Amino acid sequence: MAVLTRPREGAMIGGVCAGLGERFGLSANVVRLLFVLSCLLPGPQFIIYIALWVIMPRR
């Protein structure tokens, strides 16, 4: 099982979606699409993204 890290390659902004995609066996584009769709709903999506950006180590 892959460790939750932010990859240096394939990252668009912070690499959070690419790292989550690798960890859970999904395409980074699928995770990005799910994130954008979740932004249509109220909630702390951007705060969670920034927190993961800070917490997840770079590979």
C-alpha positions as CSV (number, residue, x, y, z in Angstrom):
1,M,0.0,0.0,0.0
2,A,1.3,3.4,-0.9
3,V,2.3,6.0,1.7
4,L,0.4,9.3,1.7
5,T,2.9,11.7,0.2
6,R,2.8,14.6,-2.4
7,P,4.6,13.6,-5.6
8,R,7.0,16.0,-7.3
9,E,5.8,14.9,-10.7
10,G,2.2,15.1,-11.8
11,A,1.3,17.8,-9.3
12,M,-0.7,20.8,-10.6
13,I,-0.8,23.0,-7.5
14,G,0.3,21.3,-4.4
15,G,0.2,17.7,-5.3
16,V,-2.5,16.8,-2.8
17,C,-4.9,15.3,-5.4
18,A,-2.1,13.4,-7.1
19,G,-1.0,12.0,-3.7
20,L,-4.5,11.0,-2.7
21,G,-5.0,9.4,-6.1
22,E,-1.9,7.3,-5.8
23,R,-2.7,6.3,-2.2
24,F,-6.2,5.1,-3.0
25,G,-5.5,3.7,-6.5
26,L,-7.4,6.4,-8.5
27,S,-6.3,8.7,-11.3
28,A,-5.2,12.1,-10.1
29,N,-7.7,13.6,-12.6
30,V,-10.6,11.7,-11.0
31,V,-9.6,13.1,-7.6
32,R,-9.3,16.6,-9.0
33,L,-12.7,16.3,-10.6
34,L,-14.2,15.1,-7.3
35,F,-12.6,18.0,-5.5
36,V,-14.0,20.5,-8.0
37,L,-17.5,19.0,-7.8
38,S,-17.3,19.0,-4.0
39,C,-16.7,22.7,-4.1
40,L,-20.2,23.2,-5.4
41,L,-21.4,22.0,-2.0
42,P,-21.0,24.1,1.2
43,G,-18.2,23.0,3.4
44,P,-14.5,23.3,4.4
45,Q,-13.0,21.8,1.2
46,F,-10.4,24.6,0.7
47,I,-9.3,24.4,4.4
48,I,-8.9,20.7,4.2
49,Y,-6.9,21.0,0.9
50,I,-4.6,23.5,2.5
51,A,-4.2,21.5,5.7
52,L,-3.3,18.4,3.6
53,W,-0.9,20.5,1.6
54,V,0.9,21.4,4.9
55,I,0.7,18.0,6.6
56,M,1.5,15.7,3.6
57,P,5.3,15.4,3.1
58,R,6.9,15.8,-0.3
59,R,8.3,12.7,-1.9
